[in-house]
Structures are given as C-alpha cells and as structure tokens.
C-alpha cells in the first residue's frame, strides 16, 4: 500500500503553523485545509508544516491527518524557492516550477486531485458547485470569495485572540455572513424550483407568497428533528443530492394556475447551505471558523447568540451532511448543541455590499456623456496626449523563432494570431529594453503565457514568472514551455496579491478592468518598472482597494460618476463602430490611462501612455509604461 501511494505522490502541500489552542490550529487557513483533507480522506500530498513561531509541537496536526500522510516540519528558509515567493497554503508539483497558492486555489486543487485519485467519490467533486465555479472567482473581484477566503478567517482569528479581553466585540464580518444567509437564493433552475415551492405552499394551504412575511425555517427546532430533512422543498432538493438520490420529481407540467404566476410573485428560495441549496466548498471553509466563533460566544456572550439565528440554523444543518461529523471529530471539532432560535432579531446589520466601504456620492452638477467630461478636464489643462512610440517599426523575427514561442501555436485564427504577434512586438520591445541579466520579470494575468514564454526565450539570463488565476490557461502555458525546454520560468496559479516575491519588471497584456490597477500597484510596492496594456475599461469600478479617479489631479476635477462615463465610452473602440465613436472611445481610453499614469507619478515614477503600433493590432491598444525615478 505504501509503495502504491509513493507512486501517486507528485506534489507537496505547505501549511503555515503558528500555534494550537483548545483544539484550534492557527492560522485558521491551516485548520480549514486540514478539515478538507480529512473530509476528502486525501492521502496524496506530502504535507509540510511551516513553523512561524519557535514552537515545534505539531502533534495536533499529526493526530488529525491519516497515518498514511507523511508530515514534515520545515522552516521558511527550507521552502522551495517558488514557495518562498507565495502566501501559504501552497501546493507544488515536481520539479518545483509549478505552484498553486492561496486558500481557495489550493482547496479547489485538493478536491480535484482527490477525485482524480478515486473517481467513485463524486460527492467530493460536487463541492465545487454548479459548473465547478465555487470560490473560483478571485478575492480581488468577488465579494463572496473575499469574505470566505480572507475576511471571515482573519476576523475570527482576531476575535479568538481577543477573547480574553473585555468587552468582546462581534466581528462585523460575522454579521455580514448572517445577512447573506437571509438573502433569497439564486440557482440555475431557479424558476422551476420556485414554481414547485409555490405549488407546495398552495397544496398545504399556505398564504400567497407576495407580500408574505418570511416564514420560520423548518430546522429551527431541536436538532433531533433535523434527521428528517424533508419539511420544505429546499431541504428535499439539498439532501436528496447529498444522499445520491434523485431530486424530487415534479409533475410533467405545472398546473396552469402555477405556470401563469409572474416570476416576481414566486416565493423566494431560502438558504440551506452557505451558497444556497447545495453543500459546497464554501461550507467547508466556513465551518471551522464559525465553530470556533460559536464556542467563544456560548462561553462568554451567550446572550448574543439570538442575533445569529440563520448562522445557528446553518451550523445545526451542516452536521447532517454525510461525513462532516466524522471529519470534524478527527479535526478536534466537537459540535455544540445550540438552542432553537427564532428569526426575530431586528438589529440592522451592515450589508454585505458595505464590505468594500465605498459609497457613491451624489453630484448635482453631473452631466452625462463624454464630451462635457472631456471639456471639464480641458478647462483644467488635462488633454488627450500620447507619448511617441520609441520604435514603431520594431518586430521580432517570428519566422526564426521556435514554433512553440508563437501564439499561432494556440487555438486562434491566423488573423488573430497576427494581431497577437503585433501586440507582443510592442510589449517585448519595452521590456527587453529595460531588462538586465539576473532580473526577475513577472507576467501578471498571463493567460496562456503568450508574453511570458516569449520573454523567457528571448531573455535566458532573466527569471520569468507567470501568474494566472485560471488553471487551464497556466497548464497550457507550461506545456508550451516544456516543449521549448525553458529552465528560467515559473508558473504560479494564484491571485496576484498572493505573490509576495521581489521582482524588477511587471508586465500585463490586456489585464481586465481594475486588474491593470492591481498590477501597477504591485509594481509600485516593490519599486519595479511596469508595462501594462489595459482592457475592459467598462469593468472599472471602486473596490475595497481602489477609488476612482486615482490621481489627485483628476480627483480635483472629476467625480466618480464622471470618471465612470469615461470608462464606459473607453470600451467603444471596436472596429465595427463608426469612426467618430471610435475616436471618442480612444480619447476616453487615453484620459482613463492618464489618470493611472498621474497616480503612479505621485509615487515617484516616470510614466508614459503610448499607443501600440500598428493601432489596428487591438481595439485596446494603449500601453502604460512606468519606470521608478
């Protein structure tokens, strides 16, 4: 058995460990990862515990994982070089050039590998949810991923750390989760299920749904009654999936009185689990965090428990999921027996949308359309202005390069491949003119590696790092790299904020929306040069990290709403649009990027906004080139 297992193991899993207290492993990211390993009965990783304190007592982790799982204790200095540049947890494939980092990415990878090792465990793959998208969107753009992956674990850690102090303050993130559990559920077959629910209500003599007050969830009763989770349609659907039964079969066609009801009049679906009806990875992530929060609440603030009826219901319900109790018990989680709670709390909790802390202020002087906005900027001396391209005719000799270097090797038409080559000519020229032997170059939002692979081939004395959140794109890039025999390239599947290494040049081709701003910010943080080609200006919006406009010069002139007008029209540069509209779109693109450039200049950079040559290579043909002064 041991020999068979050895042939399966190709990856190492690295987990932070600071300390353990009352059955809880810190940081909570490690507790969550260990819980998933236990739930999936996953034995295919070599687990390395990375100590962040002097303590070397990892007995709890050893006891929690299967005896077949090898556990080694290492210091941060002993980590593989690629892991030293990433946030943990991290999973690394041999020979150490492909790394997955960050909680959501690593957990999703554990699920995939567990299923590959034993395809009969279909319930494991179901954790990834509908279309396998659970926690797939990165935390920078998804409020839900950010809440589960970052803010809840960190908030609960701080709460546990402060639990010896008085008075204790309930984390606002827990209040936001309580509110989230009270929102109507949206699922892919939403209309069908809501009509089934309406028919169920009418059959039972329930009052019409429209305008009705929210009913008490069926599981708000002593836990023993939860063993028959078939009191509502939602529970029927959720638990039939968990027990591998067919979902409740509706009649061939709903009665006419049900079919004719407007969608707006249908009863909402209520949460069974964190994301809606189905048990997913989100529930796995939240369970250890919520459990340790509730332990402190029950001990020290039991009167506050009434503020979390939905969270308590979820906590009770999740215990009925097959294998959860066994996995929790192995991980030192002894479930609490909570009292039944009614949904009567009237306290107004902060809305989940307020996580970002950004509110759009009203502007009575606002006038729609790009022309008034551009006129307003011109009156302040801010005009559309491009820096000249330093070498507009420069091109790589694509015919002499190996086939795997060219984007023509990808799945795209010859016309698109030609335009991609033209785009690469521009970026490669800018980067190679700045690069020096020994430099580190990071290709952010690398996709299939079109930029990074060319750079690694052209600059063998430099280390090139591809960072991308989409696994399939990065796997394709690695395959091309292997064909070329490149030895100076790393692949990191992660959100870019989980890359913590130093580098000299950052490059990004068509990073969508605020991703361009994140790339520039990452470069400014380590004083690296940057070459960024923005895309999807219409997706730009205020986030927890950025407020627009960004530069002081633009802030003094434009409101957020006026800046958004520029962003919306900056997306209107497609070739099929009328020439005049494309011209206005190009001018708006320039102004949005000038704001980005001015913001970088405020951090001590020399920045230029340059048009790619030829401009026909892409409707989004701006480059923002910055060099620290």
Long-range contacts (C-beta under 8 A, 24 or more apart in sequence): 1-68, 2-68, 5-43, 5-44, 5-68, 8-44, 8-117, 9-44, 9-45, 9-46, 10-93, 10-94, 11-44, 11-45, 11-46, 11-91, 11-92, 11-93, 11-94, 11-113, 12-45, 12-46, 12-47, 12-48, 12-80, 12-91, 12-92, 13-45, 13-46, 13-47, 13-48, 13-89, 13-90, 13-91, 13-106, 13-110, 14-48, 14-50, 14-74, 14-79, 14-83, 14-88, 14-89, 14-90, 14-91, 14-92, 15-47, 15-48, 15-49, 15-50, 15-61, 15-88, 15-89, 16-50, 16-52, 16-88, 16-89, 17-49, 17-50, 17-51, 17-52, 17-58, 17-61, 18-51, 18-52, 18-53, 19-53, 19-55, 20-57, 20-60, 20-61, 21-160, 22-295, 23-60, 23-332, 23-333, 23-334, 24-160, 24-288, 24-292, 24-332, 25-60, 25-61, 25-64, 26-157, 27-153, 27-157, 28-153, 28-154, 28-156, 28-157, 28-288, 28-289, 28-292, 29-88, 29-89, 29-103, 29-153, 30-61, 30-89, 31-288, 31-289, 31-292, 31-331, 32-103, 32-107, 32-153, 32-284, 32-285, 32-288, 32-289, 33-89, 33-103, 33-106, 33-107, 33-110, 34-61, 34-64, 34-65, 34-331, 35-284, 35-287, 35-288, 35-327, 35-328, 35-331, 35-333, 36-107, 36-110, 36-111, 36-281, 36-284, 37-65, 37-69, 37-110, 38-64, 38-65, 38-327, 38-330, 38-331, 39-284, 39-323, 39-324, 39-327, 40-110, 40-111, 40-114, 40-121, 40-124, 41-66, 41-114, 42-110, 42-113, 42-114, 42-117, 43-68, 43-69, 44-113, 44-114, 44-117, 45-69, 45-91, 45-110, 45-113, 46-70, 46-72, 47-71, 47-72, 48-72, 48-73, 48-74, 48-79, 49-73, 49-74, 50-74, 50-75, 50-76, 50-79, 50-88, 51-75, 51-76, 52-76, 60-332, 64-330, 64-331, 64-332, 82-490, 82-492, 84-501, 85-465, 85-492, 85-499, 85-500, 85-501, 86-492, 86-494, 86-498, 86-499, 86-500, 86-501, 87-494, 87-498, 87-499, 87-500, 97-478, 97-489, 97-490, 97-491, 98-474, 98-478, 98-490, 98-491, 98-492, 98-493, 99-490, 99-491, 99-492, 99-493, 99-494, 100-471, 100-492, 100-493, 100-494, 101-492, 101-493, 101-494, 101-498, 101-499, 102-139, 102-149, 102-494, 102-495, 102-498, 103-149, 103-153, 103-285, 104-135, 104-136, 104-138, 104-139, 104-145, 104-148, 104-149, 104-281, 104-285, 105-469, 105-493, 105-494, 105-495, 107-135, 107-281, 107-284, 107-285, 108-134, 108-135, 108-136, 108-281, 109-471, 111-281, 122-244, 123-242, 123-244, 123-322, 123-323, 126-241, 126-278, 126-279, 126-280, 127-279, 127-280, 127-281, 127-284, 128-280, 128-281, 129-275, 129-278, 129-280, 129-281, 130-187, 130-188, 130-278, 134-275, 134-280, 134-281, 134-282, 135-281, 135-282, 135-285, 138-469, 138-495, 139-495, 139-497, 140-495, 140-496, 140-497, 140-514, 140-515, 140-518, 140-543, 140-545, 141-513, 141-514, 141-543, 143-352, 143-353, 143-355, 143-356, 144-180, 144-275, 144-282, 146-355, 146-544, 147-173, 147-176, 147-177, 147-180, 147-352, 147-355, 148-274, 148-282, 148-285, 148-286, 149-285, 151-355, 152-177, 152-285, 152-286, 152-289, 153-285, 153-289, 156-289, 156-290, 156-292, 156-293, 159-293, 159-296, 160-292, 160-293, 160-296, 163-296, 163-300, 168-296, 168-300, 168-301, 170-301, 170-304, 170-307, 171-293, 172-350, 173-355, 174-290, 174-293, 174-308, 174-311, 175-307, 175-349, 175-350, 176-349, 176-350, 176-351, 176-352, 176-354, 176-355, 177-286, 177-290, 177-311, 178-307, 178-308, 178-310, 178-311, 178-349, 179-349, 179-350, 179-351, 179-352, 180-274, 180-352, 181-271, 181-274, 181-310, 181-311, 181-313, 181-314, 182-214, 182-271, 182-310, 182-343, 183-271, 184-268, 184-269, 184-270, 185-234, 185-268, 185-269, 185-270, 185-271, 185-276, 185-277, 186-269, 186-276, 187-269, 187-276, 187-277, 187-278, 190-269, 191-263, 191-266, 192-250, 193-233, 193-237, 193-269, 193-277, 194-263, 194-266, 194-267, 194-268, 194-269, 195-254, 195-258, 195-259, 195-261, 195-266, 196-233, 196-248, 196-250, 196-254, 197-232, 197-233, 197-234, 197-266, 197-267, 197-269, 198-258, 198-261, 198-266, 198-267, 199-254, 199-255, 199-258, 200-232, 200-233, 201-267, 202-257, 202-258, 208-265, 209-265, 209-266, 209-267, 209-268, 210-264, 210-265, 212-267, 214-343, 216-342, 216-343, 217-270, 217-310, 217-313, 217-343, 219-313, 219-316, 219-317, 220-309, 220-313, 220-340, 220-341, 220-342, 220-343, 221-340, 222-340, 223-316, 223-319, 223-337, 223-338, 226-316, 226-317, 226-319, 226-320, 227-320, 229-317, 229-320, 232-270, 234-269, 234-270, 234-271, 234-272, 234-277, 235-272, 237-272, 237-277, 238-272, 238-273, 238-277, 238-278, 238-279, 239-320, 241-278, 241-279, 242-279, 242-321, 242-322, 243-322, 271-310, 271-314, 272-317, 273-314, 273-317, 273-318, 274-314, 279-318, 279-321, 283-318, 283-321, 287-318, 287-324, 287-328, 287-333, 288-331, 288-333, 290-314, 290-315, 291-315, 291-328, 291-333, 291-335, 291-336, 294-336, 294-338, 295-336, 298-336, 298-338, 305-338, 305-339, 305-341, 306-341, 306-344, 306-345, 307-345, 307-347, 308-341, 309-341, 309-342, 309-343, 309-344, 309-345, 310-343, 312-338, 312-341, 313-341, 355-544, 356-542, 356-543, 356-544, 357-544, 358-542, 358-543, 358-544, 358-547, 360-542, 360-560, 360-561, 361-559, 361-560, 363-559, 363-561, 363-562, 366-559, 366-561, 366-562, 368-565, 369-565, 370-565, 370-566, 370-569, 370-584, 370-587, 370-588, 371-584, 373-558, 373-562, 373-565, 373-566, 374-566, 374-587, 374-588, 374-591, 376-557, 376-558, 376-562, 377-554, 377-557, 377-558, 377-591, 380-553, 380-556, 380-557, 382-553, 382-554, 382-557, 382-591, 382-594, 384-587, 384-590, 384-591, 384-594, 385-590, 385-594, 385-609, 386-590, 386-609, 386-610, 386-611, 387-608, 387-609, 387-610, 388-610, 389-426, 389-610, 389-611, 389-612, 389-613, 390-429, 390-433, 391-429, 392-613, 393-613, 394-425, 394-429, 395-422, 395-425, 396-421, 396-424, 396-425, 396-428, 396-454, 396-458, 401-454, 401-457, 402-457, 402-484, 404-453, 404-480, 404-481, 404-483, 404-484, 405-453, 405-454, 405-457, 405-484, 407-450, 409-480, 410-448, 410-450, 410-476, 419-616, 419-617, 419-618, 420-450, 422-612, 422-613, 422-614, 422-617, 423-509, 423-533, 423-612, 423-617, 423-618, 423-621, 424-450, 424-451, 424-454, 424-509, 426-533, 426-612, 426-613, 426-617, 426-623, 427-451, 427-507, 427-509, 427-531, 427-533, 427-623, 428-454, 428-455, 428-458, 430-531, 430-623, 430-625, 431-455, 431-505, 431-507, 431-531, 432-458, 432-459, 434-505, 434-529, 434-627, 435-459, 435-462, 435-504, 435-505, 436-504, 437-461, 437-462, 438-462, 439-463, 439-503, 439-504, 439-505, 440-464, 440-465, 440-501, 440-502, 440-503, 440-504, 440-505, 441-465, 441-503, 441-504, 441-505, 441-506, 441-507, 442-467, 442-499, 442-503, 442-505, 442-506, 442-507, 442-528, 443-467, 443-507, 443-508, 444-496, 444-506, 444-507, 444-508, 444-511, 444-515, 444-518, 444-519, 444-522, 445-469, 445-496, 445-508, 445-509, 445-510, 445-511, 445-512, 445-515, 445-519, 446-473, 446-474, 446-477, 447-473, 447-477, 447-509, 448-473, 448-476, 448-477, 448-480, 449-473, 449-474, 449-476, 449-477, 449-478, 449-480, 449-481, 450-509, 451-507, 451-509, 452-477, 452-489, 453-477, 453-480, 453-481, 453-484, 453-486, 453-489, 455-507, 456-481, 456-484, 456-486, 456-488, 456-489, 457-484, 457-486, 459-488, 460-488, 461-488, 462-488, 463-488, 463-489, 463-490, 464-488, 464-489, 464-490, 465-489, 465-490, 465-492, 465-499, 465-501, 465-503, 466-490, 466-491, 466-492, 467-492, 467-494, 467-496, 467-499, 468-492, 468-493, 469-493, 469-494, 469-495, 496-522, 497-522, 502-526, 503-528, 504-528, 504-529, 505-529, 505-530, 505-531, 506-530, 506-531, 506-532, 507-531, 507-532, 508-532, 508-533, 509-533, 510-534, 510-535, 510-618, 510-620, 511-535, 512-536, 512-539, 513-537, 513-538, 513-539, 513-540, 513-541, 514-539, 514-540, 514-541, 514-543, 514-545, 514-546, 516-596, 516-624, 517-545, 517-546, 517-550, 517-596, 518-545, 520-596, 520-600, 520-624, 520-626, 521-545, 521-546, 523-626, 524-600, 524-603, 524-605, 527-628, 528-628, 529-625, 529-626, 529-627, 529-628, 530-600, 530-624, 530-625, 530-626, 531-623, 531-624, 531-625, 532-623, 532-624, 533-612, 533-618, 533-620, 533-621, 533-622, 533-623, 533-624, 534-589, 534-592, 534-593, 534-596, 534-620, 534-622, 534-624, 535-620, 536-571, 536-620, 537-566, 537-567, 537-568, 537-570, 537-571, 537-588, 537-589, 537-592, 537-620, 538-567, 538-568, 538-570, 538-571, 540-564, 540-567, 540-592, 548-595, 549-595, 550-595, 550-596, 550-598, 550-599, 551-595, 551-596, 551-597, 551-598, 551-599, 551-601, 551-602, 552-598, 552-602, 553-595, 553-598, 554-594, 554-595, 554-598, 563-592, 563-595, 566-591, 566-592, 567-592, 573-619, 573-620, 574-619, 575-616, 575-619, 589-620, 589-622, 590-622, 593-622, 593-624, 596-624, 597-624, 597-626, 600-624, 600-626, 604-628, 604-629, 605-629
